[in-house]
Amino acid sequence: MFTHRLRTHRQETTDGKVFCAFVALIARMRIENALGEWTRENRMTMERVMREFAKVRCVQGADGKRMLNPLSKKQREIVGLLGFTEDDVRAFVERGGR
C-alpha cells in the first residue's frame, strides 16, 4: 500500500493514489478478517500469506490460453477460507483475470 510517497504534479493523481490505497486497505482487512483464527493457529503473518499467493503460477500457451499450475495444500486452504475453490481460481485465470 505504498502511500509513503505522494509526490505528484496534479491533485487528480494524488486523489487516485489515495483512493487506490483505500481500496487496497479494505481488501486487506477483509482477507485478515477471513483468515484471522487460521493465521494465528498456523503462525502466519499477512506478509507470509501474500508471499504464498505470489507463488501461484500460470502458464500461457502459444494459442493464448492460460493454465493454472496446481495449488499447494496451503494455498488451497487459504483460498477455501476466503470462500472460493480451486476451480474458481482456475476459471478466473483462464478468463484472463476478468
Rosetta blueprint (number, residue, H / E / L):
1 M L
2 F L
3 T L
4 H L
5 R L
6 L L
7 R L
8 T L
9 H L
10 R L
11 Q H
12 E H
13 T H
14 T H
15 D H
16 G H
17 K H
18 V H
19 F H
20 C H
21 A H
22 F H
23 V H
24 A H
25 L H
26 I H
27 A H
28 R H
29 M H
30 R H
31 I H
32 E H
33 N H
34 A H
35 L H
36 G H
37 E H
38 W H
39 T H
40 R H
41 E H
42 N L
43 R L
44 M L
45 T L
46 M H
47 E H
48 R H
49 V H
50 M H
51 R H
52 E H
53 F H
54 A H
55 K L
56 V L
57 R L
58 C E
59 V E
60 Q E
61 G L
62 A L
63 D L
64 G L
65 K L
66 R E
67 M E
68 L E
69 N L
70 P L
71 L L
72 S L
73 K H
74 K H
75 Q H
76 R H
77 E H
78 I H
79 V H
80 G H
81 L H
82 L L
83 G L
84 F L
85 T L
86 E H
87 D H
88 D H
89 V H
90 R H
91 A H
92 F H
93 V H
94 E H
95 R L
96 G L
97 G L
98 R L
